[in-house]
Amino acid sequence: MLESVLMLILAAFVSYFIGTINFSKIIAWRARRKDITQIGSKNPGAMNMLRSFGFGLAFLTFVAEALKAGLTCFLFGLLYEHLGIWGGSEFVYYLAGFSLMIGYNFPVWSKFKGGKGVACFAGILLFSPIWYVSLGWFVVCFFLFLWIDIGSVISLTYTGGLTIATTIFFWLSGYSVWVASYITAMIWALYILTLIRHRANFKRLLNHTENKAGILEKLRKMFKHKKGEKIIDESQVESEAEDEIVIDDTDKTSETEEVEITEEEKREKPQTEEIIVDEEDK
């Protein structure tokens, strides 16, 4: 019994530190040489990646975070499959998911300031017994996102729907009361954590100041740009602007020199004419 408890503590500990790995920071730096915590909403998550860098990098971030969370839970559940504590693999699976979400939201390496965990939440359910619900609900919410275009509303709708679906599944699928109660408590704790992390969004929604994601525009830019067209990064735009200023200064300098030369010629011209007239009089 003691050995099993120590193994559970180890699983929770390792899952927390896996959760602190933030792919939005990694992808933003590798792809754009930008710190995602210093631009846009400064939140290191997929939604800020969407607003700052477009749909492609945002979707890559979402998939990476979801796979990180889902595979962590799945592997720990598989490793502890025969653990005789309150349901075995299911217990370890959701314990790992909860610990991972805590690590993602409150990473020790970043002064406990992390993302909001929607992609991790999706990944935890992606490898669960209701994986088909997770995928189907994702598709539905994606089309809702195209229509509503408010990321926080879609995020909470998606995670809320999965929370309800998980609760219904484990209470109606023949699991023991202990297992159903434990998993229900864990999944609702994760959803409440997600709600808390979106508290600033709630204030903006009530004040009608919540920013839209502009997902349709970003999709058009991704799929309808001309073949061979160069997509300019912000850093490139700034450097080009500086070059233009230098060129303009050079042009102004050359124009000034031409004006000065012209004025000097005008000054010399009448003096020459006077000299010619004097010689003729002589």
C-alpha positions, -999 to +999 in steps of 0.1 A: +000+000+000+028+024+009+046+016-022+015+024-043+010+057-026+047+067-032+042+058-069+012+080-071+031+109-056+059+103-081+033+103-109+019+136-097+053+151-093+066+142-127+033+153-144+036+187-128+070+193-143+059+180-177+031+205-175+055+234-170+068+228-205+051+256-225+050+250-263+037+285-271+070+300-257+091+274-276+072+278-309+070+316-308+108+318-302+118+292-327+095+304-355+095+342-349+123+349-324+096+365-302+088+362-265+050+354-264+048+367-229+058+402-241+034+406-270-004+406-275-022+397-243+011+384-229-006+350-221+015+320-232-012+301-249-027+291-282-052+320-283-025+347-280-005+328-306-035+331-329-038+368-325+000+374-327+012+350-353-018+335-372-037+303-374-008+280-384+014+285-353-016+287-330-029+253-342+005+238-339+007+251-303-027+237-295-019+202-309+015+201-292+000+210-258-029+185-262-006+157-271+018+165-243-011+163-218-029+133-233+002+112-238+014+119-202-019+108-188-021+078-211+014+065-203+010+069-165-024+051-167-008+023-187+021+021-164-001+019-133-028-002-149-028-029-122-024-005-092-049-015-066-060+020-054-095+033-061-098+021-097-062+017-107-054+032-141-084+057-141-072+071-108-037+076-120-048+089-154-068+118-139-043+125-111-016+129-137-039+152-157-048+174-127-011+177-118-001+185-153-028+213-155-015+228-122+020+228-137+009+244-169-011+271-151+014+277-123+049+268-136+076+272-110+101+283-136+080+314-146+071+328-112+039+306-113+026+326-143+014+302-170-013+297-196-050+290-191-048+253-199-076+248-226-053+228-249-041+206-220-077+201-209-085+189-244-056+166-244-065+149-212-099+140-226-085+131-260-070+099-246-098+092-222-127+067-227-147+096-243-120+105-269-146+104-297-167+130-278-136+152-274-129+151-311-165+156-322-171+185-298-138+201-310-152+202-345-185+217-334-168+243-313-144+252-341-173+261-364-189+280-335-156+299-332-158+309-369-192+324-362-187+339-327-150+348-330-145+352-293-119+329-280-128+329-243-165+320-250-154+291-272-128+279-247-152+277-218-179+262-240-155+235-252-142+226-217-176+229-201-191+205-226-164+179-220-168+182-183-205+174-185-199+146-210-173+130-187-195+132-157-224+116-175-202+088-190-186+077-157-219+077-138-238+057-165-211+033-177-210+008-147-181+023-129-180+020-091-193+049-070-157+055-058-143+058-093-172+079-107-171+102-077-133+107-079-132+113-116-162+137-114-144+156-087-112+158-106-128+169-139-149+196-123-119+208-104-101+212-137-130+231-152-133+254-122-096+261-125-101+270-162-130+294-152-107+311-126-080+315-152-105+333-175-118+357-148-103+387-167-122+376-198-154+376-178-149+412-169-143+422-205-173+402-217-196+420-191-181+454-202-184+445-239-147+450-244-136+415-251-113+413-281-122+392-311-097+367-325-102+375-362-099+338-370-116+341-405-091+368-415-062+348-403-075+317-422-078+337-454-042+350-450-030+314-445-048+297-474-054+325-499-021+344-501-004+345-535+020+318-544+055+329-537+044+360-517+067+368-489+051+370-455+069+398-437+076+396-400+073+426-377+110+427-371+116+428-409+092+456-413+110+477-387+144+471-403+130+480-438+115+512-424+150+522-410+166+516-444+140+538-462+148+566-438+185+564-446+177+565-483+155+595-480+182+614-461+207+606-488+182+619-515+176+651-495+214+656-491+220+652-528+191+676-536+206+702-512+240+699-528+224+705-563+206+736-550+238+750-535+257+744-568+229+761-588+230+791-565+267+794-568+265+793-606+238+820-605+261+842-584+291+837-608+271+842-640+263+879-637+299+887-627+311+871-659+287+891-680+299+923-664+335+916-672+326+910-709+308+943-711+337+962-697+361+947-722+338+957-751+336+993-738+374+994-737 
